[in-house]
Amino acid sequence: MLFAGPWLGGAGAKCHLGPQLLMENTATADTFFTRRLAAKGQPLIIAGPCSAESEEQVLTVARALQAAGQADMYRAGIWKPRTKPGGFEGMGTAALPWLQAARAETGLPMAIEVATPKHVEEALKHGIDVLWIGARTTVNPFAVQELADALAGTGVPVMVKNPVNPDLALWAGALERLERAGITDLAAIHRGFSTFAPSRYRNAPTWAIPIELKTRYPQLPLINDPSHIGGARDLLLPIAQKALDLDYDGIIIETHPDPDHALSDAAQQVTPARLQELLSELKYRYRSSDNVDYRNKAEELRQKMDTADHEILEMLARRMALIQELAEYKKENNVKILQLERWQEIFKTRPEWGRKLNIDEKFVGELYKLIHIESIRQQTEVLNGRPIDGPVNLGPGL
C-alpha cells in the first residue's frame, strides 16, 4: 500500500498534536515509556493474557514472565465487551485485586484497557500503572473526550490503539485530545484495521498508517500488537519481526497458561514458554552502524537513489505533459474523459511490465491508480476550464 489515501487524511489534511508533543522528542522527553526505553536500550515487551480470568491464571502468567525476565509490563483485559453479547465479557472490577497481587509479587507494572470514566476511576483506585484506550473507543471522539476529561490531572501513562477503521486523523485526534487534557505520557499501539477484503490477518496491518504516524511524530513511542493483527499464533513472529525492523518501540503480545481453553481470543494467544521462545527468536537490528565501509557504501547507494528519483520525476512530468496534451484534443473534439477500455488495458499491462522487471505487481497496480487519479484531475481541469479542489475519486478514464 502506498503512502496515500483517505486513511491518511488526504493530501492536504492537517493532522497535528499539541505543542508539548511537537517540541519533545524521545531523546529529551521524560516519560514512563522513554525512561524504560532508555534504561533497557531495546524495544519494550508488554505481555499477559487477553482476559484476566482468575487470580490463579493472572499470577501464573505473571510469575512465568518474571522468571523469563523478558517482559517490561503486564497486560490484561478486565472489561471485555464483545462484538456480540452473550459471550465472556471480562471479570470486571473483581479482577483488579488480582493485578494488584501480581504487581506486588513480581514488580511488573500493570496495564489494562479503559473505555469509560468509571473504568478510569476503578483502575486508578486500584493503582493500575498504565491504561490503554481500545480500537473501538479511539474511533469515537465523544468517548475519547470523556476519557480525556476523566484522566485530566492524573498523570497516568496512556497508550492509544489505532481506530478499527484505517483513519490516521482519528488516531492522532485521540492522542491530541489526551494531550490537551494534560496527559503527555503517551504511546500509540498499532493493532491493525478492519477490512472487507480477503486477508490472512485478523486485522490488516496497513503498515503505511503507523509509519506515517511515526514520521509525523517521531517522539511518540509506537508499539506493535501482533496478537490482534495476526489473530493466529503462527503469524506472531513474522509480524513482530517486521515491527522491530520498522523501528517500533515495543511489542504488546498475549500469553495464557492454556491458550486453547482461553475464554477470549484463544487462537492468538501462546503459552508463556512459547512466548519466551518467540521473543528469543526475534532479531534486534541497529538503527545504523559505525562501520566505515557500511556508511560509505550506504551513502553511495543513497546518492544513486536520489539520481534515480530525479529521473522518475522527470518521466512523471513527461507523462503529465502528455496527459495535458491529450486532454486538449479531447476538449477540441468534445470527447469525454471516461475511456474504459484504455484504463483496463493500462491496469492490465503495467503490472505485467513491472513483473518482467522484478517489480511487485501489486505495487505497480497501486502506483498506476494514483497516476490515474491525477490524470482525471488534470483532464477535468482542462475540459472544464477551471481547477478543481482536492483529489478526484478513482474511476476509469485514462
C-alpha positions in Angstrom: 0.0 0.0 0.0 1.3 3.4 -0.9 1.5 6.5 1.3 -1.7 8.0 0.0 -5.4 7.5 0.5 -8.3 8.8 2.6 -7.0 6.9 5.7 -4.0 9.3 5.8 -6.4 12.2 5.8 -5.9 13.2 2.2 -3.1 15.1 0.6 -4.0 18.4 2.2 -5.2 17.2 5.6 -3.8 18.8 8.7 -3.3 16.4 11.5 -1.2 17.6 14.4 -0.6 17.1 18.1 -0.3 19.9 20.6 2.9 21.9 21.2 4.2 19.7 24.0 4.4 16.6 21.8 5.5 18.6 18.8 8.5 20.0 20.7 9.6 17.0 22.7 11.5 14.0 21.3 12.5 10.6 22.6 15.9 11.9 23.5 14.7 14.5 25.9 11.1 13.7 26.9 11.0 12.3 30.4 8.0 9.9 30.4 7.1 6.5 31.8 7.9 5.0 28.3 11.0 6.9 27.4 12.6 6.2 30.8 12.1 2.5 30.3 13.3 2.6 26.7 16.4 4.5 27.7 17.2 2.1 30.6 16.6 -1.0 28.5 18.2 0.0 25.3 15.8 -2.3 23.4 12.1 -2.2 22.5 9.7 -2.8 25.4 7.8 -6.1 25.8 4.3 -5.9 27.2 2.7 -9.3 27.8 -0.2 -11.0 29.5 -3.5 -12.7 28.9 -6.2 -11.3 26.7 -8.5 -11.5 29.7 -7.9 -11.8 33.4 -10.0 -15.0 34.0 -9.0 -15.9 37.6 -6.4 -15.0 40.2 -4.5 -18.2 39.7 -4.3 -17.5 35.9 -3.1 -14.0 36.4 -0.5 -15.0 38.9 0.7 -18.0 36.9 1.4 -15.8 33.9 3.0 -13.0 35.9 5.4 -15.5 37.6 6.3 -17.0 34.3 7.0 -13.6 32.8 9.1 -12.6 35.8 11.1 -15.8 35.7 11.8 -15.4 31.9 13.0 -11.8 32.6 11.9 -10.6 29.2 8.7 -8.6 29.9 8.7 -4.9 31.0 4.9 -4.7 31.7 1.9 -6.9 32.3 -1.3 -6.5 30.3 -4.7 -8.0 30.9 -8.3 -7.3 29.8 -10.7 -6.6 32.6 -13.7 -5.2 30.8 -14.2 -7.2 27.6 -17.5 -6.2 25.8 -17.5 -8.4 22.7 -18.8 -7.7 19.2 -21.9 -9.7 20.0 -23.5 -10.0 23.5 -23.7 -13.3 25.3 -20.1 -14.4 25.5 -17.5 -13.9 28.1 -17.1 -10.1 28.7 -14.4 -10.0 31.4 -14.4 -10.3 35.1 -14.7 -6.5 35.6 -13.7 -4.8 38.8 -13.4 -8.1 40.7 -10.2 -8.8 38.7 -8.3 -5.6 39.7 -7.1 -7.0 43.1 -5.6 -9.9 41.2 -3.4 -7.5 39.2 -2.5 -5.7 42.5 -1.3 -9.1 43.8 0.6 -9.8 40.6 2.4 -6.5 40.8 3.2 -6.9 44.5 4.8 -10.3 43.9 6.6 -9.6 40.6 7.2 -5.9 40.4 5.8 -5.7 36.9 3.8 -2.6 36.1 0.1 -3.4 35.3 -1.7 -2.2 32.2 -5.4 -2.5 31.4 -7.9 -1.1 28.9 -10.4 1.5 29.9 -13.5 2.6 27.9 -15.5 4.7 30.3 -14.8 7.3 33.0 -16.0 4.7 35.6 -13.3 2.3 34.3 -10.7 5.0 34.8 -11.9 5.6 38.4 -11.8 2.0 39.3 -8.4 1.5 37.6 -6.8 4.4 39.5 -8.4 3.4 42.8 -6.6 0.0 42.5 -3.3 1.6 41.5 -3.1 0.4 37.9 0.1 1.8 36.4 -0.8 2.2 32.7 -4.1 2.5 30.9 -4.8 1.9 27.2 -7.7 3.1 25.0 -9.0 0.3 22.7 -9.6 0.5 19.0 -13.4 0.6 19.3 -13.1 3.6 21.7 -10.5 5.5 19.6 -12.9 5.6 16.7 -15.4 7.7 18.8 -14.3 11.2 19.6 -17.1 11.6 22.1 -15.9 8.6 24.1 -12.3 9.7 23.8 -13.1 13.2 25.1 -15.0 11.7 28.1 -11.9 9.7 28.9 -9.6 12.7 28.5 -11.8 14.6 30.9 -11.7 11.8 33.4 -7.9 11.4 33.1 -7.1 15.2 33.4 -4.7 15.8 36.2 -4.0 12.1 36.9 -0.6 12.0 35.2 -1.2 8.3 34.4 0.6 6.9 31.3 -1.9 6.1 28.4 -1.5 4.0 25.3 -3.9 4.6 22.4 -4.7 1.9 20.0 -5.4 2.8 16.4 -9.1 3.0 15.5 -10.7 0.0 14.0 -11.1 1.7 10.6 -7.9 2.9 8.8 -8.0 6.6 9.6 -4.8 8.4 10.7 -6.7 11.6 11.7 -8.9 9.7 14.2 -5.8 8.1 15.8 -3.9 11.4 16.0 -7.0 13.2 17.1 -7.4 10.8 20.1 -3.8 11.5 21.1 -4.3 15.2 20.8 -7.5 15.2 23.0 -5.5 13.5 25.7 -2.5 15.8 25.3 -4.8 18.8 25.6 -6.2 17.4 28.8 -2.7 17.4 30.2 -1.8 13.7 29.6 1.6 13.9 27.9 2.9 10.5 28.9 1.5 8.8 25.8 2.3 5.9 23.4 0.5 4.6 20.4 -0.4 0.9 19.7 -0.7 -0.4 16.2 -3.2 -3.3 16.3 -4.3 -3.4 12.7 -7.5 -2.3 10.9 -10.8 -3.9 9.9 -11.2 -4.7 6.2 -13.8 -6.3 4.0 -11.1 -7.5 1.7 -9.8 -11.1 2.0 -6.8 -11.2 4.2 -4.6 -13.7 6.0 -4.7 -11.3 9.0 -7.4 -10.8 11.6 -6.8 -7.1 11.2 -4.9 -5.8 8.2 -1.7 -4.2 9.4 -1.7 -1.4 6.7 1.8 -0.5 7.7 1.7 2.8 5.9 -0.5 4.3 8.6 1.6 3.7 11.7 4.7 4.6 9.7 3.1 7.9 8.7 2.2 8.5 12.4 5.8 7.8 13.4 7.1 10.0 10.6 5.0 12.9 11.7 5.5 12.4 15.5 8.9 10.7 15.9 8.9 11.5 19.6 5.8 9.3 20.2 6.6 5.7 21.3 5.0 3.2 18.8 4.1 -0.3 20.0 3.0 -3.2 17.8 0.3 -5.7 18.7 1.0 -8.8 16.6 -1.7 -10.8 18.5 -4.6 -8.6 17.2 -3.1 -8.1 13.8 -2.4 -11.7 13.2 -5.2 -13.4 15.1 -3.2 -16.7 14.8 -0.1 -18.0 16.6 1.9 -18.7 13.5 1.7 -15.1 12.5 3.0 -13.6 15.7 6.7 -13.9 15.0 6.8 -12.5 11.4 4.6 -9.6 12.4 6.7 -8.8 15.5 9.9 -9.1 13.5 8.6 -6.7 10.8 7.6 -4.2 13.5 11.1 -4.3 15.0 12.7 -3.9 11.6 10.5 -0.8 11.1 11.9 0.7 14.3 8.9 0.2 16.6 9.5 1.0 20.3 7.8 -2.1 21.6 5.6 -5.2 21.3 2.4 -6.0 23.2 1.6 -9.7 22.9 -0.9 -12.1 24.6 0.1 -15.1 26.6 -2.1 -17.6 28.5 -1.3 -20.8 30.5 -3.7 -22.8 28.5 -4.4 -20.9 25.2 -6.7 -23.4 23.7 -9.1 -23.0 26.6 -8.8 -19.2 26.9 -12.2 -17.5 27.4 -11.4 -14.9 24.7 -9.2 -14.8 21.6 -7.8 -18.3 22.1 -6.3 -18.6 18.6 -3.9 -15.7 19.0 -2.5 -16.5 22.5 0.6 -18.6 23.3 1.9 -20.2 26.4 4.5 -18.3 28.4 7.1 -20.9 27.4 6.3 -20.4 23.7 6.4 -16.6 24.2 9.9 -16.9 25.7 11.0 -18.9 22.6 9.3 -16.4 20.3 10.9 -13.4 21.9 14.3 -15.2 21.8 13.9 -15.7 18.0 13.4 -12.0 17.3 16.4 -10.3 15.7 17.2 -6.9 17.1 18.9 -4.7 14.5 20.8 -1.5 14.8 19.4 1.8 13.6 22.7 2.5 11.9 26.3 1.3 12.0 29.7 2.8 12.9 31.3 0.6 10.3 33.1 3.0 7.9 32.7 0.7 4.9 28.9 0.3 5.6 28.5 4.1 5.9 30.4 4.9 2.7 28.5 2.2 0.7 25.2 3.3 2.1 25.9 6.9 1.2 26.9 5.9 -2.3 23.7 3.9 -2.8 21.6 6.7 -1.4 23.1 9.2 -3.9 22.3 6.8 -6.7 18.7 6.5 -5.4 18.5 10.3 -5.4 19.5 10.3 -9.0 17.0 7.6 -9.9 14.3 9.5 -8.1 15.0 12.6 -10.1 14.8 10.6 -13.3 11.5 9.0 -12.1 10.0 12.5 -11.5 11.3 13.7 -14.9 9.4 10.8 -16.5 6.3 11.5 -14.5 6.5 15.2 -15.6 6.7 14.0 -19.2 3.7 11.7 -18.8 1.7 14.5 -17.2 2.5 16.8 -20.1 1.2 14.1 -22.5 -2.0 13.9 -20.4 -2.5 17.6 -20.7 -2.0 17.4 -24.5 -4.5 14.5 -24.7 -7.0 16.5 -22.7 -6.7 19.4 -25.1 -7.5 17.2 -28.0 -10.5 15.7 -26.1 -11.8 19.2 -25.5 -11.4 20.2 -29.1 -13.2 17.1 -30.3 -15.8 17.1 -27.5 -14.7 13.7 -26.1 -15.4 12.6 -22.6 -12.7 11.8 -20.0 -14.1 8.3 -19.5 -12.1 5.8 -21.6 -12.9 2.5 -20.0 -11.1 0.2 -22.5 -7.9 2.3 -22.3 -7.9 2.2 -18.5 -8.5 -1.5 -18.4 -5.6 -2.0 -20.8 -3.2 0.1 -18.7 -4.2 -1.6 -15.5 -3.7 -5.0 -17.0 -0.4 -4.4 -18.9 1.6 -2.2 -16.4 1.7 -4.7 -13.6 2.8 -7.3 -16.2 5.5 -5.0 -17.3 6.6 -4.5 -13.7 6.7 -8.2 -13.1 9.1 -8.7 -16.0 11.3 -6.1 -14.4 11.1 -7.8 -11.0 8.8 -5.2 -9.5 5.9 -6.3 -7.4 2.7 -6.3 -9.5 0.5 -5.1 -6.6 2.9 -2.1 -6.1 2.7 -1.2 -9.8 -1.1 -1.5 -9.7 -1.3 0.9 -6.7 1.1 3.3 -8.4 -1.0 3.4 -11.5 -4.1 4.0 -9.5 -2.5 7.2 -8.2 -1.3 8.2 -11.6 -4.9 7.6 -12.8 -6.4 9.8 -10.1 -4.0 12.7 -11.1 -4.8 12.1 -14.8 -8.5 12.5 -14.2 -7.9 15.7 -12.1 -5.8 17.3 -14.8 -8.2 16.3 -17.6 -11.1 17.6 -15.7 -9.4 21.0 -15.3 -8.7 21.2 -19.0 -12.1 20.2 -20.1 -13.9 22.4 -17.6 -11.5 25.3 -17.9 -11.1 25.7 -14.1 -9.2 23.9 -11.3 -10.9 21.5 -9.0 -10.4 21.3 -5.3 -8.8 18.1 -3.9 -8.2 14.7 -5.5 -10.7 13.2 -7.8 -12.2 9.8 -6.8 -10.8 6.9 -8.8 -12.7 6.0 -11.9 -11.9 4.7 -15.4 -10.7 7.4 -17.6 -7.0 7.3 -18.8 
